């Protein structure tokens, strides 16, 4: 009976996930368009991924989002720690901080494209607090600042999601731990470092994995806000441009395989480091 009910989901999974993935691997060894002749070129597409200046620059742009992810996780943990306990208006602040995550990514892109436009929202706010508007940079045009500007939008959008995960984990901690710590004279910061933080390791690991994956696969923000212009193209944005605008389907397929390998490597490395740290701490306790 279980096998019978699983046939349709498995058929859909194989048809729309595994088979396209295998075809993508096949395409990565060809010079081709979606329609037309195909030429087998072996590993040339993979060599191009690591030799073309545009692909390397797009890959390096992922580190802007990774830096923003570190800030996002830090702020999420800070607000989650505060809002997990009785705070006046706590539910309002939770809803307010979580709301950006519910906004469609395309809508978010249009919001920030208007927000960063010269003379619009950000410039007007900075002008009100004393900045000279003429001296402000072009937030989306100048290469020294545009990637920071776009990466900052991910902090606004994903902070609420991480915060909710942290709040759920913090509220699952037994109150007895806090009572025992207060009896021993531990202050709030000591309770955070010795009770909350150790208990959050699985959720922190999950959020770090999501952050690494999101950093290398960022698409909606840079695509909608700048369309990857002025050096803001991420790896996925460039992949889209090469496949659907330049017609280099083989190269784009190779980029997708490389991206998958990078994410898997980052995930495995993070898990190995986490287990080593946990193992060393257990040995120290014994």
Beta strands, then each sheet from edge to edge (+ up, - down):
strand 1: 30-31
strand 2: 39-40
sheet 1: 1+ 2-
end
